[in-house]
Amino acid sequence: MSQSDAESMDFASGMAAFEAKHFSRAMQMLSPFADQGDKIAQHLCAIMHQNGLGVVRNELMAYKLMKASAEQGYGLAQHGLGFMYLEGECAAQNGEEAVKWFRKAGEQGLQGSLTTLAMMYQQGHGVPKDEAEAKRLYKLAGFDDLG
């Protein structure tokens, strides 16, 4: 078996461990991939650090990994980073940054990001209040009749 086959199996095993909620094993297997810059591994390790799953909770590491994954264009990480900024969890609360990352994830078709962005426009949270933009985003997210 080649090294790349072995690495693929390790990555798949790490993903399976995460799905099965065997977080300490998932962290052990996925961390090397996250360190090498794999955006999916970075996202999953960020979630584990953020929530203290299989590892001691570490907000700074969670933020660092989530941002690294998001900057590589991984939609789920862009959504996660948006929430970190929106909620002020693992990062300073920053509505403008939240909007930026939800928009990037929304451009990749993430319905939850479009919906959150729509709510932010509806409430004027991090952006100027804009009912028309909120309505457009809700429609883009698949909600046709809202009011």
N, C-alpha and C positions, 0 to 999 in steps of 0.2 A: 504494500500500500504506500502510495506517495505521501509526502508531507502535506500537500494540499488536500488530499483525500482525508487524511487524519484530522486536519484542521476543520474541514467541512463537517466531519462527524462530531468534533468537539463543539462546533458552533450549533449544530442541530441538537446535540444533547443539552447544551446550555439553554436553548430556546424551549426545549421540551421540559426541562427542569423548571423554568420560569412559569410555563403554562400550567404545570402540575403543582405550582406554589411551593416548590422545593427551592426556596430563595437562596439559602447559603450555597447550595451546589450551583445554582444558576450564576450567582455572583462570581464564584470561583472559576467557572468555565467561560463566562462572558467577559470578565475583566480584561484578559489579555487582548481580546478583539477590540474592546473599547479603547484600550491604550494605543492600539495600532490605528485608531481612527475609524473603525467600523461604525457607521451612523446608527444602525439598528441596535447593536450592542451598547453603544453610548446611551441611547434612549432608555433601554431596559435597565441598565445600571443606574441611570439617573433616577428612575422611578424607585428602585430599591433603596438608594441612598436617601431620597426624599421622604420615604415612608418607613425607614428602618426595617426593611425586609431582608433578612439574612445577613444583615450588616448593621453596625451602629449608625443611626440616623446622622447624616452629614449634609447640611443644607448647601454649603459651599461646593462640595463635590457634586451634589445633585444639579446645582445651577450650572457649574462648569461643563458637565457632561451633556446636559439638556441643550445648552447653548451651542456646544460643538456639533451636536447632531443636527440641530435646527439650521445652523449656518451651512451645513452640507445639503440643505434642501429637503430634509426628511419631514414630511407634513405632520406626522404625529408629534414629533419633537417641537415643531414650530407651534403647534396647538398647546403643548405642555408648557413651553416657555411663555406663551401668551398668558396662560393661567397663573404662572409664577408672578408675572408683572401685575396682572389684574388683582390677584389676592394679596400681593406682598408677601408671598411665601417663597423662601430661598433667594429672593431678590427684593430690592426696594420696590414698593408699589409705584407703578408708573403707567398710567393709562395710555399715553402715547406709544410707549414701547409695546404694550399689550395689543393695541390696535395694529401696529406694524406686523407683529407675528401672527395674529389671527388672520390678517389680510393675506399674508403669504400662504398660510395653511388653507385658507378659503379658496385661493387661486388654484389649489391642487384638488379642489372639490370636497374638502372636509366639511360636511354639513354642520357639525357642531361648532366649528370655527365661524362659519357664516352666520349661524344663529346667534352666537355670542356677540359677534360684531354688530349684527342688527340690533340687539338689545342695547349695546353701548351707544349706538346712534340714537335709538329711541329715548334713552335716558340722558343723553349728553354726557356720557362718562368717558373721559379721555379724548373725546372729540366733540365738536359743536353739535348740539342737538339737531337732528335732521330726519324728520319723519319720512320724507321721500326716499332717502338713502336706506333707512331702516326697512321700509316696505320692499325696496328693490332687492336687498340682501335676503330678507325672509323668502321672497319669491325664488331667488337663486338657490336657497337652501331647500326648496321644495314645499314651502308653505304658501298656498295660493290665496286663501281667504282669511286674512287677519284684520278684521274690523272693516 
